[in-house]
Amino acid sequence: MRVQRHLRYVCSVTDQTGDLLMAAARRVRREYAAALAEFGTTPSQSRALRVIAADAPVRPSVLAESLHIAPRSATEVVDALEQHGWVRRSPDPTDRRATTLAVTDEGHLLLARIGAARREAGERVLGALGDRDRRTLDRILRTLGEQQ
């Protein structure tokens, strides 16, 4: 009987912790999406820009892999980025059938603005924590992220 009561408590705490973690993540995502809307971009476009900037030149297929999305979805994201003038497609010098992606000067400017907006959005959520709690949360999240 004691074991069953204990197991119920453990499951309840684990469920509650997961729910709390997901609620916090949703709040951060909402803040972030609202900040990005001011720039006329989406979280997926922002992630794609960061990947392209970090690894340019990048083939669209590599971008899709990095973002864990279907190649067709990557094409749609790149089309939108290109339409805004944030990314340019160029022929791949090693394979004329392929293209590569690079961030334009305007895209780099947007990335700087997005970086500031991300920090501000994170601060709106995490600002309620003191330095010690933030370091502890950082450590915990790194530990959980390393378990993949």
N, C-alpha and C positions, 0 to 999 in steps of 0.2 A: 504494500500500500504506500509506504513512504517513497519507494523508488518511482512508482507511477506518478505521485504528486510532484516529485522532483523533476521527472522527465517532462511533465506538462509545463512546469515553470521554465525549464531550459528552452523548450520549443517556443513558448510564449515570448521569452526574452529575445531569442534569436529572430523570431518573426518581427517583433517590435523594432529591433535594431535595424533589420533590413528595411522595414517600412520607413523608419526615420531617415536612414541614409538615402533612400530613394526620394523622399520628400525634400530633403536638402538639395539633392542633385537637380530635381525639377525646379526648385526655386532659383538656383544658379542659372540653369538653362533659360528660364523665363526672363531673368534680368539681362542675360547675355543677348537673347533674341531681340528684346526690346531695344537694347543699345545698338545692335546691328541694323535694325529697321531704319534708324536715322540715316544710315549710309546707303540704304537701298540694297542691302545684301542680306543673305541668309546664313545661318550657322554652317550649312554644308558648303556654301560658296567660300566662306571664310576659311574653313578647314582646307579646302582645295587650294586656295591661294597660299596658305602657309606651307603646304606640302610642295607646291610648285616652286615657291621662293627658296625653300630649303634645298631642293634637289635639282634645280633647273640646269640644263634642259631636261624635261620629263616627257616621256611618251604617255599618251592618254591611258594606255593599258596599265602602266606602272602606277599612275594616279589612282585608277580604279582599285588596284590591289592595296595600295596604301590606305585608302579610305574604306576598304572592305565593302565596296559597292559593285554592282554590275557595270560592265563597260558601257552599256547604253546609258545608264544613269550618269556616269562620268562625262559622257559626251554632252548630255543636257546641261550639266553644271558648267562645263567648259564653254559651251555655246553662250550661256548667260554671261559668264565672265568676259568672254571675248566681245560680246555685244556692248558691254559697259566700257570696254577699252582697258580692262585690268590685266588681260592676258593676251598674248599673241601666239598664233600657231606658225611654225616654220617647218620647212622640209627637214627631215632627219638626214644629216650628212652621210650616215652610214647605210641608210636604206631609203631609197627615193620613194618607196611606197608608203612610208610611215611619216608621221609628223611629230614634232616635239613642242612642248609648251614652255613659255617663259613669262614671267610677270613683267608688265610694262612699268615705266616710271610712275604713271598714275596708279597702278596697282600697288607699287611699293609705298606710295603715299597713303593709300587706303589701308594697307597693312599696319602702318604706324598708328593711324587713327583707331583702327580696330584694337590694336594692342592696348592703347590707353583706355578705350571703352571696356575692354575685358577686365582690366585691372579695377576700374571703377565699379563695374558690375559685381565683381568678386568682393570688393570692399563693402558694398552695400549689404551683402549677405554675411560675410565673415567678420565684418567690423564689430559685431556683437561679442566676439571672442577676444580675450586678452592674448598677449604674446605667448605666454606659456601654453594656453589651450590651443593656439594655432600651431605651435610647434608639435604638440602632441597629436593633433589631428593630422598634420602633415605626415608624421611618422607612421601613424596607423594606416592612412590611405596608401602610403608607399608600400607598406607591408602587404596590404590587401591586393594592390596592383601587381606586385611581384609574383603572386600565386598563379598567374595565368599560365 
